[in-house]
Amino acid sequence: MSNTERIIDKLISLEAWHKPLEHECAKPLYVALSFSDARYSGGLQMPVEFTVRLKRAQLVVVCDPGIDIPKSTKVRVYPARQRSYKTISQSERTDTETQEFNRAAEATVSLNPSVKAVNDLRNSETKGGRSGEVFEVAEDISQTVYMTYGGNRNEHLWNCHPNHEKYLHGIGHDGSSHLMEIKAIKESRIEDLGVRVFLKCLADDIDIADITIKPSFAEKYLGKKSGKKDIERRLRLAREVIQEKLREAQLEVVELEPRFQEVILADVVAVPEC
């Protein structure tokens, strides 16, 4: 397996690329990231199957010391919140129309969770001192994953949170626009510079569900008793399979039982592209 791309299978899709570097010339860095629900199996040696989902994750960009990152180029929020405002005089709307608008907004939210219709109807005073204006605010959320910058001077990372659901699913960043810009400083050799992109999470953010085990194996390994100990043993088996998936991807294999243990799920090198 190439050292330029190490990704745990099925759960994560991650690509990174940038324009060829030039001294003292900022070039865009692009990242395409998406999340899925993964169904894993331990195979014949460990006949257990289960579903894995992520609650939260962090996208981390690490650059060689010879690369500078202009602060103003970092994307702080993705996707950007799109809001539209409409002001309607109270005299232009009856109580019946207001109630109908409320019902329509609620129906929009329930039928299409990708659109968050915010009905912010409130009275306020105008410059002339008159009250009675009504403001309608509609906010369009186009993705199921929301990314916010949480880095510092030495680290560049984006926290990935689900927008509407409990778990990450779908596109985190589509790669159509840059995540930030990188610039090679004069004292560096461009051919020696590189950018690595990681996707990591805490062990507690890996959700394991729907564990099924072949009956003959379950009786031999777990015994006939059910209850809390049975659930813990099933989880232990599932974690062993996840560790094997990390090993297959040549990623660091860590213990998954400590809640705050960091787990790297993807590690790729940003590839120069014209």
Steps between C-alpha positions, in 0.01 A plus 500: 500500500628846411604715796323794334153363579403300808126494572281267701272332249134601441467744792701793358575644158782756499701662221734802510681690227651841424640702215878459443693706756699812414713710732306781670191424292185380679338191350157356590476175695191290424346224709211268412358327806191285550363262763300178474352229720736201477402136537795289616548126531767305684507224239521126564736530797270742680144474356365827636332778299407850612443859387740786575407869497682812616350754738770764447841526337787741435667577169865594562744657253873479580750690285879475486683789674595651163134572423319812616120528529348848455250538784236670289479204261379243756134406462350558845154352439386255234252508349423868545159569650266644239231723646232706334302776668166648407329789675123525484290769655251368754226678308579285195444175686193379684505266798374222272789551257751493787361169624514355149864608467585330830340173385679516163838555666447206736394279210814598306723392788322167551495408131853612413753497786767652273313828514468666837214748467521742789181693555628791705195720524541784745378856544760777507507879493579677177714812471187709510409347835215287363467135586347226289773377260534125461827328401509161328835319508567188291827309541609246238730220618620314193708226668459244773851562640610833646871591532647773722864604532648433843875522446771717642834639388664159465205281412233521234188301572130502423239348731240297311151483651174354365251769399170324558571142599685334785777367275726628223373400159558653159730775378725689741679701230437450129838623373349755262663785695824520697523429873797735541805621309862391540815688407860375473747734669817596311743314725335165429549243225162457335565135411544421872173658613181313567155520659331216686128487578358288782153406611483405867246455777477388860429135570176610666385655170505162324149361529465122467150363445302205361754236609414153372704187570479153349305292757760221532779753552292707744429195719866401504644846557227679694324218676125462539450784746365832377503843658759771561800268482376359170475851351850588622644184344329573168640854503845363578480272195387790279787718623745222413364498144536880476859470619562245225355745245741767627786251468398414143506872413847532659364751750600509867322229696384627839280375780139607437363450849641819667240768416747777421753299302572672165449282194634596157260374233665649191845633411566637150766710331376799302597438137624788275271535199501747211 
